[in-house]
Every structure is written in C-alpha cells, then in structure tokens.
Amino acid sequence: MEELILHSLDARIISILYLQITNKCNIQSADSVDEYLSSLSTPEFESIMDAIFKQLFAKETRTKYSNICHDAAENRGVPQLDMEFVNHLRYIEAVEPYIVLKQAIKHADIGLLRKAIARCCVNFHGSSSKNYAREMLHLHRLSATNAADPALQQAILSCGLVNLRGKPDSFFEADRLVELLNLQLKELMWTRGNSTFDVEHLFKWGLSMTNYFLPLRGAFELSFGQWTNTEHTTKSPSGDIHSLAELLSKDSMQQQKYRQVQFSVPELAYQGFHRLLLLDPTVVCAFNTELKQTGEVTLGMDGEDGEESDDVINFQTIDEIVSILP
C-alpha cells in the first residue's frame, strides 16, 4: 500500500512536468524525456521546478482553491472549479506530511521531525483517527513547548529512533525494532517451546543473554559462516510511474475551467485547523484543561502573574500553526 501511495504521488508530480515539456520532446518515451532534461541548463531546469511547485505545492494555490470550495459550500452551491484537479492537489497535500516524516526519520533530522509532528497534529485532527490525533498533541507538547527543556526535547525525539547499520540514512522507528524482537521471540517459542521452555523461561533466559549472544553470533558467522545475499531483486517502479504520469498528463492533470467528480478527497488540513481552532470549546483548550486537571501540567495553565504558561499547547491563530509546518 505504501508503494502504491508514494508512486501515485510521484506520477502526479511527473505528469505536471510532462505538461511543461510536452512540446519539447516525446513524453511517451522515457529515454526522450531523460535526454531532454539532461540537455537543460541549471536555470532552465530550476524554472521548470518552480512552475511545478507553484502549481502543486504553493500555499497561495492551495488557499485559492480551498476558499472557492468553502465559499460555494456556505452558499450551498457547486464550486465552479476543475474539481478533478483539486482532488489531485488534496491528495498531494495529504501524502506530503508522510513523506516529510519518512525522510525525517530516515536521516534522524530532529528539526524536520518536530515540524512533521506539528503537521501530523493538523492532519490527524482532520481525519477520523482520533487516537493518533491525541497522541500527536502529547508528542507535540513534549517536543515543541516548555513542558520540556531543549535538551529533553532532543532526547525524546532521538530516543524514538534506532540505527543498526551505522549509516547516516538508515535510522528507523524504535517501535519497529520492538516488533522485530517480538517476532523473533514468537518464532523461538514456535520452534522450541515445550513443557520445560515456556514464556517465563524465554524472558528470564533469552532476554538476559541477548546482549551477549548477538556479538558472539556475529563473530561466529564472520569466521565460519557463508555469506548469502537474502535481498530479493526489486523491480524498478520507474516504468510504471512513467506510464501513469503520461496517462494523467493527457487529461486528468490538465486544468480545465469546470469539471465535477463523484468523490471529493477530504481536505484534511482545513478540517484539522477547524477542529483545533474554531470548535467551541476548541480541541487545544480541552486538551490543556485536561492536562491541568490530571496534574500533568505541574505549573498549571496560568503562571504566577496570571499569564498563560508556555508548557501547554497555545495555538491562537492558523498562522501560528502554519509557521511551524514544513
């Protein structure tokens, strides 16, 4: 599913590229596209990238379409827009935070990770994933407010990542490592479990010896083992992405004056902003109040001078949220 989502996103972006260069080369041939792009100078290539960014990613473009749609909804009318193209924009906007989060985790970019968490706060509150939305609020509070000092914020985000290969781009989530360990323990019980080796013995003996046996096994495999490449050959998705992008560029991604669709992609960012800021009481206020009542905010919501404490989430305007987004 992940590959399908990411490749679909790539195809939508590349289709806009094909529309930019459709008169310059044969976009049906990937080799022709590669040859043309290789012949461009740096300013020419940057000009094409800027045009794609303004058309798909610029805040002004997304805001313009969003305002038209919501104005029409308030008047109970139909937006006079190319809604199929708007669906593509909303799809890109929904997938974009996941890509940012994925790259932040892979490279252990703590600053980018902090911004990705803020964006996830917005998107999850715009979806039906209420549990994830609440978890993101807690994580944002601990990583971006005075509930924790900068050193502790760094530690909280860093301790959620592990790197077993020692390469700068091989970090992954700590909970995935726990899941892999659980799988190994389950396989061990399946193969060796009996009346004298149960779960209690597994945890008492197996886990206590892990730190000793792993280096020992590595040393034995290095000295006496035979190396086998266990990686499967992965088919390159470039051909499928090119085919889908070329198909989208023929009609679906070409902007038209008016076009309706049977299904509209939910606008997660707008819905998230609405729930965070415009509901009465707002989600943020309810969250802060609950923290105060449960004693998690040790200084309370108000400081000694009656001013709001900084160790609670304090979004007052949409611009305050947008300013911390990637």
Short mmCIF file of the C-alpha atoms (twelve columns), coordinates in Angstrom:
data_MODEL
# 
_entry.id   MODEL 
# 
loop_
_atom_site.group_PDB 
_atom_site.id 
_atom_site.type_symbol 
_atom_site.label_atom_id 
_atom_site.label_alt_id 
_atom_site.label_comp_id 
_atom_site.label_asym_id 
_atom_site.label_seq_id 
_atom_site.Cartn_x 
_atom_site.Cartn_y 
_atom_site.Cartn_z 
_atom_site.pdbx_PDB_model_num 
ATOM 1   C CA . MET A 1   0.000   0.000   0.000   1 
ATOM 2   C CA . GLU A 2   2.819   2.400   0.866   1 
ATOM 3   C CA . GLU A 3   4.490   1.937   -2.513  1 
ATOM 4   C CA . LEU A 4   1.187   2.443   -4.327  1 
ATOM 5   C CA . ILE A 5   0.541   5.718   -2.482  1 
ATOM 6   C CA . LEU A 6   4.057   7.085   -2.988  1 
ATOM 7   C CA . HIS A 7   4.287   6.040   -6.634  1 
ATOM 8   C CA . SER A 8   0.890   7.605   -7.325  1 
ATOM 9   C CA . LEU A 9   2.163   10.848  -5.824  1 
ATOM 10  C CA . ASP A 10  5.326   10.693  -7.956  1 
ATOM 11  C CA . ALA A 11  3.230   10.109  -11.073 1 
ATOM 12  C CA . ARG A 12  1.071   13.178  -10.387 1 
ATOM 13  C CA . ILE A 13  4.121   15.402  -9.987  1 
ATOM 14  C CA . ILE A 14  5.838   13.996  -13.073 1 
ATOM 15  C CA . SER A 15  2.671   14.428  -15.115 1 
ATOM 16  C CA . ILE A 16  2.892   18.184  -14.489 1 
ATOM 17  C CA . LEU A 17  6.498   18.005  -15.647 1 
ATOM 18  C CA . TYR A 18  5.341   16.280  -18.841 1 
ATOM 19  C CA . LEU A 19  2.791   19.043  -19.433 1 
ATOM 20  C CA . GLN A 20  5.604   21.580  -19.110 1 
ATOM 21  C CA . ILE A 21  7.802   19.857  -21.705 1 
ATOM 22  C CA . THR A 22  5.207   18.199  -23.961 1 
ATOM 23  C CA . ASN A 23  6.192   20.396  -26.919 1 
ATOM 24  C CA . LYS A 24  9.928   19.952  -26.345 1 
ATOM 25  C CA . CYS A 25  10.252  16.159  -26.511 1 
ATOM 26  C CA . ASN A 26  8.347   12.921  -26.894 1 
ATOM 27  C CA . ILE A 27  6.914   12.358  -23.406 1 
ATOM 28  C CA . GLN A 28  5.757   8.862   -24.386 1 
ATOM 29  C CA . SER A 29  9.398   7.810   -24.393 1 
ATOM 30  C CA . ALA A 30  11.216  7.882   -21.047 1 
ATOM 31  C CA . ASP A 31  14.573  7.973   -22.884 1 
ATOM 32  C CA . SER A 32  13.497  11.058  -24.823 1 
ATOM 33  C CA . VAL A 33  12.478  12.792  -21.580 1 
ATOM 34  C CA . ASP A 34  15.798  11.886  -19.937 1 
ATOM 35  C CA . GLU A 35  17.731  13.189  -22.924 1 
ATOM 36  C CA . TYR A 36  15.841  16.490  -22.956 1 
ATOM 37  C CA . LEU A 37  16.175  17.083  -19.207 1 
ATOM 38  C CA . SER A 38  19.897  16.298  -19.378 1 
ATOM 39  C CA . SER A 39  20.335  18.979  -22.035 1 
ATOM 40  C CA . LEU A 40  18.813  21.733  -19.876 1 
ATOM 41  C CA . SER A 41  20.926  24.319  -18.140 1 
ATOM 42  C CA . THR A 42  20.583  24.791  -14.377 1 
ATOM 43  C CA . PRO A 43  18.422  27.960  -14.670 1 
ATOM 44  C CA . GLU A 44  16.136  26.272  -17.212 1 
ATOM 45  C CA . PHE A 45  15.665  23.228  -15.003 1 
ATOM 46  C CA . GLU A 46  15.034  25.403  -11.942 1 
ATOM 47  C CA . SER A 47  12.421  27.342  -13.899 1 
ATOM 48  C CA . ILE A 48  10.512  24.126  -14.618 1 
ATOM 49  C CA . MET A 49  10.744  23.060  -10.956 1 
ATOM 50  C CA . ASP A 50  9.455   26.459  -9.828  1 
ATOM 51  C CA . ALA A 51  6.474   26.165  -12.170 1 
ATOM 52  C CA . ILE A 52  5.643   22.695  -10.784 1 
ATOM 53  C CA . PHE A 53  5.952   23.966  -7.204  1 
ATOM 54  C CA . LYS A 54  3.622   26.919  -7.826  1 
ATOM 55  C CA . GLN A 55  1.069   24.680  -9.486  1 
ATOM 56  C CA . LEU A 56  1.019   21.886  -6.892  1 
ATOM 57  C CA . PHE A 57  2.644   22.947  -3.640  1 
ATOM 58  C CA . ALA A 58  2.409   26.731  -3.276  1 
ATOM 59  C CA . LYS A 59  0.384   27.903  -0.287  1 
ATOM 60  C CA . GLU A 60  -1.323  30.559  -2.430  1 
ATOM 61  C CA . THR A 61  -2.591  27.944  -4.918  1 
ATOM 62  C CA . ARG A 62  -3.997  25.659  -2.245  1 
ATOM 63  C CA . THR A 63  -5.588  28.564  -0.361  1 
ATOM 64  C CA . LYS A 64  -7.244  29.899  -3.516  1 
ATOM 65  C CA . TYR A 65  -8.929  26.596  -4.379  1 
ATOM 66  C CA . SER A 66  -9.855  25.972  -0.738  1 
ATOM 67  C CA . ASN A 67  -11.548 29.363  -0.353  1 
ATOM 68  C CA . ILE A 68  -13.580 28.911  -3.531  1 
ATOM 69  C CA . CYS A 69  -14.767 25.465  -2.414  1 
ATOM 70  C CA . HIS A 70  -15.769 26.616  1.072   1 
ATOM 71  C CA . ASP A 71  -17.471 29.770  -0.193  1 
ATOM 72  C CA . ALA A 72  -19.565 27.602  -2.513  1 
ATOM 73  C CA . ALA A 73  -20.351 25.183  0.320   1 
ATOM 74  C CA . GLU A 74  -21.535 28.023  2.580   1 
ATOM 75  C CA . ASN A 75  -23.870 29.230  -0.181  1 
ATOM 76  C CA . ARG A 76  -24.990 25.638  -0.858  1 
ATOM 77  C CA . GLY A 77  -23.717 25.880  -4.376  1 
ATOM 78  C CA . VAL A 78  -21.372 23.913  -6.603  1 
ATOM 79  C CA . PRO A 79  -17.769 25.161  -6.888  1 
ATOM 80  C CA . GLN A 80  -17.080 26.457  -10.370 1 
ATOM 81  C CA . LEU A 81  -13.742 24.703  -10.476 1 
ATOM 82  C CA . ASP A 82  -11.926 21.790  -12.010 1 
ATOM 83  C CA . MET A 83  -12.667 19.511  -9.056  1 
ATOM 84  C CA . GLU A 84  -10.739 16.609  -10.541 1 
ATOM 85  C CA . PHE A 85  -7.567  18.710  -10.443 1 
ATOM 86  C CA . VAL A 86  -8.492  19.889  -6.920  1 
ATOM 87  C CA . ASN A 87  -8.705  16.226  -5.901  1 
ATOM 88  C CA . HIS A 88  -5.145  15.724  -7.116  1 
ATOM 89  C CA . LEU A 89  -3.989  18.734  -5.096  1 
ATOM 90  C CA . ARG A 90  -5.681  17.442  -1.954  1 
ATOM 91  C CA . TYR A 91  -4.162  14.006  -2.463  1 
ATOM 92  C CA . ILE A 92  -0.683  15.516  -2.692  1 
ATOM 93  C CA . GLU A 93  -1.357  17.689  0.361   1 
ATOM 94  C CA . ALA A 94  -2.481  14.634  2.354   1 
ATOM 95  C CA . VAL A 95  0.505   12.454  1.422   1 
ATOM 96  C CA . GLU A 96  3.125   15.196  1.744   1 
ATOM 97  C CA . PRO A 97  3.366   15.056  5.597   1 
ATOM 98  C CA . TYR A 98  4.023   11.312  5.464   1 
ATOM 99  C CA . ILE A 99  6.920   11.810  3.051   1 
ATOM 100 C CA . VAL A 100 8.365   14.560  5.261   1 
ATOM 101 C CA . LEU A 101 8.017   12.327  8.328   1 
ATOM 102 C CA . LYS A 102 9.567   9.383   6.494   1 
ATOM 103 C CA . GLN A 103 12.606  11.413  5.426   1 
ATOM 104 C CA . ALA A 104 12.998  12.975  8.882   1 
ATOM 105 C CA . ILE A 105 13.070  9.527   10.488  1 
ATOM 106 C CA . LYS A 106 15.408  8.048   7.876   1 
ATOM 107 C CA . HIS A 107 18.030  10.789  8.354   1 
ATOM 108 C CA . ALA A 108 17.322  11.489  12.054  1 
ATOM 109 C CA . ASP A 109 16.606  15.128  11.224  1 
ATOM 110 C CA . ILE A 110 15.204  16.252  14.582  1 
ATOM 111 C CA . GLY A 111 14.224  19.735  13.381  1 
ATOM 112 C CA . LEU A 112 12.306  18.358  10.417  1 
ATOM 113 C CA . LEU A 113 10.801  15.657  12.637  1 
ATOM 114 C CA . ARG A 114 9.464   18.311  15.014  1 
ATOM 115 C CA . LYS A 115 7.779   20.108  12.111  1 
ATOM 116 C CA . ALA A 116 6.385   16.852  10.725  1 
ATOM 117 C CA . ILE A 117 4.803   16.105  14.116  1 
ATOM 118 C CA . ALA A 118 3.089   19.511  14.057  1 
ATOM 119 C CA . ARG A 119 1.721   18.774  10.588  1 
ATOM 120 C CA . CYS A 120 0.521   15.363  11.744  1 
ATOM 121 C CA . CYS A 121 -1.342  17.107  14.585  1 
ATOM 122 C CA . VAL A 122 -3.314  19.047  11.994  1 
ATOM 123 C CA . ASN A 123 -3.955  16.180  9.566   1 
ATOM 124 C CA . PHE A 124 -4.973  13.618  12.171  1 
ATOM 125 C CA . HIS A 125 -7.450  16.076  13.676  1 
ATOM 126 C CA . GLY A 126 -8.904  16.465  10.198  1 
ATOM 127 C CA . SER A 127 -9.370  12.705  9.883   1 
ATOM 128 C CA . SER A 128 -11.249 10.075  11.866  1 
ATOM 129 C CA . SER A 129 -8.080  8.859   13.620  1 
ATOM 130 C CA . LYS A 130 -8.872  10.416  16.992  1 
ATOM 131 C CA . ASN A 131 -6.416  8.292   18.981  1 
ATOM 132 C CA . TYR A 132 -3.491  9.261   16.733  1 
ATOM 133 C CA . ALA A 133 -4.614  12.891  16.906  1 
ATOM 134 C CA . ARG A 134 -4.412  12.839  20.686  1 
ATOM 135 C CA . GLU A 135 -1.019  11.114  20.673  1 
ATOM 136 C CA . MET A 136 0.319   13.751  18.300  1 
ATOM 137 C CA . LEU A 137 -0.836  16.520  20.658  1 
ATOM 138 C CA . HIS A 138 1.034   14.887  23.533  1 
ATOM 139 C CA . LEU A 139 4.145   14.420  21.402  1 
ATOM 140 C CA . HIS A 140 3.974   17.991  20.103  1 
ATOM 141 C CA . ARG A 141 3.642   19.319  23.661  1 
ATOM 142 C CA . LEU A 142 6.736   17.402  24.789  1 
ATOM 143 C CA . SER A 143 8.816   18.302  21.726  1 
ATOM 144 C CA . ALA A 144 7.828   21.908  20.993  1 
ATOM 145 C CA . THR A 145 6.698   23.627  24.218  1 
ATOM 146 C CA . ASN A 146 8.283   24.496  27.546  1 
ATOM 147 C CA . ALA A 147 6.894   21.309  29.049  1 
ATOM 148 C CA . ALA A 148 10.421  20.003  28.352  1 
ATOM 149 C CA . ASP A 149 13.666  21.935  28.046  1 
ATOM 150 C CA . PRO A 150 15.507  21.815  24.679  1 
ATOM 151 C CA . ALA A 151 17.866  19.031  25.786  1 
ATOM 152 C CA . LEU A 152 14.961  16.837  26.894  1 
ATOM 153 C CA . GLN A 153 13.036  17.612  23.687  1 
ATOM 154 C CA . GLN A 154 16.061  16.441  21.698  1 
ATOM 155 C CA . ALA A 155 16.316  13.302  23.821  1 
ATOM 156 C CA . ILE A 156 12.614  12.467  23.471  1 
ATOM 157 C CA . LEU A 157 12.710  12.634  19.683  1 
ATOM 158 C CA . SER A 158 16.135  10.986  19.371  1 
ATOM 159 C CA . CYS A 159 15.252  8.037   21.620  1 
ATOM 160 C CA . GLY A 160 12.400  7.162   19.298  1 
ATOM 161 C CA . LEU A 161 14.916  6.297   16.556  1 
ATOM 162 C CA . VAL A 162 17.415  3.463   16.210  1 
ATOM 163 C CA . ASN A 163 20.212  2.747   13.749  1 
ATOM 164 C CA . LEU A 164 21.553  -0.803  13.482  1 
ATOM 165 C CA . ARG A 165 23.669  -0.294  10.373  1 
ATOM 166 C CA . GLY A 166 25.586  2.784   11.469  1 
ATOM 167 C CA . LYS A 167 24.878  4.693   8.252   1 
ATOM 168 C CA . PRO A 168 23.597  8.277   8.262   1 
ATOM 169 C CA . ASP A 169 20.462  7.346   6.309   1 
ATOM 170 C CA . SER A 170 19.498  4.065   7.988   1 
ATOM 171 C CA . PHE A 171 17.520  5.240   11.021  1 
ATOM 172 C CA . PHE A 172 14.087  3.776   11.683  1 
ATOM 173 C CA . GLU A 173 11.442  3.794   14.395  1 
ATOM 174 C CA . ALA A 174 12.221  2.202   17.763  1 
ATOM 175 C CA . ASP A 175 8.793   0.554   17.925  1 
ATOM 176 C CA . ARG A 176 9.563   -1.294  14.686  1 
ATOM 177 C CA . LEU A 177 12.662  -2.736  16.375  1 
ATOM 178 C CA . VAL A 178 10.442  -3.889  19.252  1 
ATOM 179 C CA . GLU A 179 8.082   -5.539  16.756  1 
ATOM 180 C CA . LEU A 180 11.010  -7.339  15.117  1 
ATOM 181 C CA . LEU A 181 12.187  -8.559  18.530  1 
ATOM 182 C CA . ASN A 182 8.673   -9.776  19.342  1 
ATOM 183 C CA . LEU A 183 8.626   -11.694 16.059  1 
ATOM 184 C CA . GLN A 184 11.925  -13.382 16.906  1 
ATOM 185 C CA . LEU A 185 10.620  -14.357 20.345  1 
ATOM 186 C CA . LYS A 186 7.426   -15.778 18.836  1 
ATOM 187 C CA . GLU A 187 9.403   -17.810 16.294  1 
ATOM 188 C CA . LEU A 188 11.602  -19.123 19.107  1 
ATOM 189 C CA . MET A 189 8.527   -20.253 21.050  1 
ATOM 190 C CA . TRP A 190 7.044   -21.881 17.963  1 
ATOM 191 C CA . THR A 191 10.190  -23.895 17.256  1 
ATOM 192 C CA . ARG A 192 11.458  -24.690 20.787  1 
ATOM 193 C CA . GLY A 193 8.533   -24.234 23.135  1 
ATOM 194 C CA . ASN A 194 7.788   -27.240 25.362  1 
ATOM 195 C CA . SER A 195 6.953   -28.083 28.966  1 
ATOM 196 C CA . THR A 196 10.406  -27.025 30.162  1 
ATOM 197 C CA . PHE A 197 10.744  -23.950 27.948  1 
ATOM 198 C CA . ASP A 198 7.780   -21.629 28.339  1 
ATOM 199 C CA . VAL A 199 7.278   -17.882 28.158  1 
ATOM 200 C CA . GLU A 200 8.721   -17.364 31.636  1 
ATOM 201 C CA . HIS A 201 11.952  -19.150 30.719  1 
ATOM 202 C CA . LEU A 202 12.058  -17.295 27.419  1 
ATOM 203 C CA . PHE A 203 12.087  -13.893 29.120  1 
ATOM 204 C CA . LYS A 204 14.256  -14.995 32.048  1 
ATOM 205 C CA . TRP A 205 16.917  -16.685 29.923  1 
ATOM 206 C CA . GLY A 206 16.577  -15.349 26.396  1 
ATOM 207 C CA . LEU A 207 16.343  -11.613 27.009  1 
ATOM 208 C CA . SER A 208 19.071  -11.574 29.655  1 
ATOM 209 C CA . MET A 209 21.508  -13.238 27.224  1 
ATOM 210 C CA . THR A 210 20.652  -11.186 24.142  1 
ATOM 211 C CA . ASN A 211 23.435  -8.630  24.585  1 
ATOM 212 C CA . TYR A 212 25.953  -11.461 24.930  1 
ATOM 213 C CA . PHE A 213 24.806  -13.802 22.190  1 
ATOM 214 C CA . LEU A 214 24.306  -11.254 19.407  1 
ATOM 215 C CA . PRO A 215 28.011  -10.206 19.205  1 
ATOM 216 C CA . LEU A 216 29.020  -13.862 19.681  1 
ATOM 217 C CA . ARG A 217 26.803  -14.990 16.823  1 
ATOM 218 C CA . GLY A 218 28.189  -12.208 14.658  1 
ATOM 219 C CA . ALA A 219 31.750  -13.295 15.399  1 
ATOM 220 C CA . PHE A 220 30.975  -16.942 14.553  1 
ATOM 221 C CA . GLU A 221 29.223  -16.020 11.316  1 
ATOM 222 C CA . LEU A 222 32.112  -13.777 10.312  1 
ATOM 223 C CA . SER A 223 34.695  -16.503 10.975  1 
ATOM 224 C CA . PHE A 224 32.923  -19.687 9.880   1 
ATOM 225 C CA . GLY A 225 29.739  -18.701 8.120   1 
ATOM 226 C CA . GLN A 226 28.956  -18.388 4.426   1 
ATOM 227 C CA . TRP A 227 27.544  -15.089 3.273   1 
ATOM 228 C CA . THR A 228 24.304  -15.293 1.326   1 
ATOM 229 C CA . ASN A 229 22.519  -12.368 -0.251  1 
ATOM 230 C CA . THR A 230 18.986  -12.614 1.136   1 
ATOM 231 C CA . GLU A 231 17.670  -9.495  -0.590  1 
ATOM 232 C CA . HIS A 232 15.116  -10.055 -3.328  1 
ATOM 233 C CA . THR A 233 15.531  -8.299  -6.633  1 
ATOM 234 C CA . THR A 234 13.101  -5.398  -6.625  1 
ATOM 235 C CA . LYS A 235 11.532  -4.309  -9.851  1 
ATOM 236 C CA . SER A 236 12.162  -0.645  -10.595 1 
ATOM 237 C CA . PRO A 237 8.918   1.331   -10.422 1 
ATOM 238 C CA . SER A 238 10.156  3.932   -12.915 1 
ATOM 239 C CA . GLY A 239 8.366   2.322   -15.855 1 
ATOM 240 C CA . ASP A 240 5.017   2.155   -14.043 1 
ATOM 241 C CA . ILE A 241 5.386   5.732   -12.764 1 
ATOM 242 C CA . HIS A 242 6.230   6.976   -16.263 1 
ATOM 243 C CA . SER A 243 3.224   5.181   -17.773 1 
ATOM 244 C CA . LEU A 244 0.816   6.552   -15.158 1 
ATOM 245 C CA . ALA A 245 2.275   10.071  -15.410 1 
ATOM 246 C CA . GLU A 246 1.972   10.034  -19.196 1 
ATOM 247 C CA . LEU A 247 -1.646  8.847   -18.907 1 
ATOM 248 C CA . LEU A 248 -2.530  11.537  -16.326 1 
ATOM 249 C CA . SER A 249 -0.933  14.268  -18.440 1 
ATOM 250 C CA . LYS A 250 -3.285  13.501  -21.336 1 
ATOM 251 C CA . ASP A 251 -6.423  14.563  -19.488 1 
ATOM 252 C CA . SER A 252 -6.755  14.222  -15.724 1 
ATOM 253 C CA . MET A 253 -3.948  16.615  -14.716 1 
ATOM 254 C CA . GLN A 254 -4.747  19.173  -17.417 1 
ATOM 255 C CA . GLN A 255 -6.553  22.033  -15.724 1 
ATOM 256 C CA . GLN A 256 -9.969  22.842  -17.131 1 
ATOM 257 C CA . LYS A 257 -12.395 25.638  -16.364 1 
ATOM 258 C CA . TYR A 258 -15.076 23.396  -14.882 1 
ATOM 259 C CA . ARG A 259 -15.191 19.686  -14.098 1 
ATOM 260 C CA . GLN A 260 -17.101 17.822  -11.390 1 
ATOM 261 C CA . VAL A 261 -16.329 14.492  -9.716  1 
ATOM 262 C CA . GLN A 262 -18.382 11.851  -7.908  1 
ATOM 263 C CA . PHE A 263 -15.949 11.692  -4.978  1 
ATOM 264 C CA . SER A 264 -14.134 14.615  -3.354  1 
ATOM 265 C CA . VAL A 265 -10.905 13.992  -1.481  1 
ATOM 266 C CA . PRO A 266 -11.269 15.220  2.130   1 
ATOM 267 C CA . GLU A 267 -9.379  18.411  2.869   1 
ATOM 268 C CA . LEU A 268 -7.587  17.142  5.969   1 
ATOM 269 C CA . ALA A 269 -5.569  20.289  6.656   1 
ATOM 270 C CA . TYR A 270 -8.605  22.586  6.639   1 
ATOM 271 C CA . GLN A 271 -10.674 20.201  8.743   1 
ATOM 272 C CA . GLY A 272 -7.780  19.860  11.180  1 
ATOM 273 C CA . PHE A 273 -7.411  23.632  11.527  1 
ATOM 274 C CA . HIS A 274 -11.161 23.887  12.111  1 
ATOM 275 C CA . ARG A 275 -11.158 21.320  14.908  1 
ATOM 276 C CA . LEU A 276 -8.041  22.770  16.552  1 
ATOM 277 C CA . LEU A 277 -9.079  26.407  16.488  1 
ATOM 278 C CA . LEU A 278 -12.721 27.009  15.628  1 
ATOM 279 C CA . LEU A 279 -14.727 24.477  17.604  1 
ATOM 280 C CA . ASP A 280 -16.260 25.624  20.901  1 
ATOM 281 C CA . PRO A 281 -14.538 24.600  23.057  1 
ATOM 282 C CA . THR A 282 -11.513 24.070  20.865  1 
ATOM 283 C CA . VAL A 283 -9.623  20.788  20.964  1 
ATOM 284 C CA . VAL A 284 -6.496  22.563  22.190  1 
ATOM 285 C CA . CYS A 285 -8.311  24.238  25.105  1 
ATOM 286 C CA . ALA A 286 -9.920  20.942  26.097  1 
ATOM 287 C CA . PHE A 287 -6.543  19.205  25.912  1 
ATOM 288 C CA . ASN A 288 -4.844  21.838  28.079  1 
ATOM 289 C CA . THR A 289 -7.681  21.790  30.588  1 
ATOM 290 C CA . GLU A 290 -7.472  18.023  30.928  1 
ATOM 291 C CA . LEU A 291 -3.722  18.216  31.491  1 
ATOM 292 C CA . LYS A 292 -4.292  20.729  34.256  1 
ATOM 293 C CA . GLN A 293 -6.993  18.640  35.909  1 
ATOM 294 C CA . THR A 294 -4.896  15.467  35.849  1 
ATOM 295 C CA . GLY A 295 -1.869  17.283  37.226  1 
ATOM 296 C CA . GLU A 296 0.310   16.687  34.181  1 
ATOM 297 C CA . VAL A 297 0.941   20.427  33.885  1 
ATOM 298 C CA . THR A 298 2.784   20.996  37.135  1 
ATOM 299 C CA . LEU A 299 2.677   24.780  36.961  1 
ATOM 300 C CA . GLY A 300 -0.971  24.943  35.890  1 
ATOM 301 C CA . MET A 301 -2.313  26.796  32.903  1 
ATOM 302 C CA . ASP A 302 -1.526  30.171  34.409  1 
ATOM 303 C CA . GLY A 303 1.819   31.420  35.635  1 
ATOM 304 C CA . GLU A 304 2.411   33.404  38.772  1 
ATOM 305 C CA . ASP A 305 1.448   36.618  37.016  1 
ATOM 306 C CA . GLY A 306 -1.802  35.216  35.682  1 
ATOM 307 C CA . GLU A 307 -0.343  34.779  32.187  1 
ATOM 308 C CA . GLU A 308 -0.586  31.569  30.243  1 
ATOM 309 C CA . SER A 309 2.217   29.134  30.906  1 
ATOM 310 C CA . ASP A 310 4.308   28.014  27.946  1 
ATOM 311 C CA . ASP A 311 4.217   24.343  28.910  1 
ATOM 312 C CA . VAL A 312 0.783   23.885  27.341  1 
ATOM 313 C CA . ILE A 313 -0.144  23.974  23.676  1 
ATOM 314 C CA . ASN A 314 -1.093  27.525  22.795  1 
ATOM 315 C CA . PHE A 315 -2.290  27.791  19.187  1 
ATOM 316 C CA . GLN A 316 -4.177  31.078  18.835  1 
ATOM 317 C CA . THR A 317 -4.316  31.510  15.053  1 
ATOM 318 C CA . ILE A 318 -3.886  29.398  11.975  1 
ATOM 319 C CA . ASP A 319 -0.742  31.342  11.135  1 
ATOM 320 C CA . GLU A 320 0.869   30.121  14.364  1 
ATOM 321 C CA . ILE A 321 0.349   26.531  13.236  1 
ATOM 322 C CA . VAL A 322 1.397   27.217  9.640   1 
ATOM 323 C CA . SER A 323 4.618   28.879  10.851  1 
ATOM 324 C CA . ILE A 324 5.869   25.599  12.336  1 
ATOM 325 C CA . LEU A 325 4.830   23.375  9.450   1 
ATOM 326 C CA . PRO A 326 7.369   22.133  6.885   1 
# 
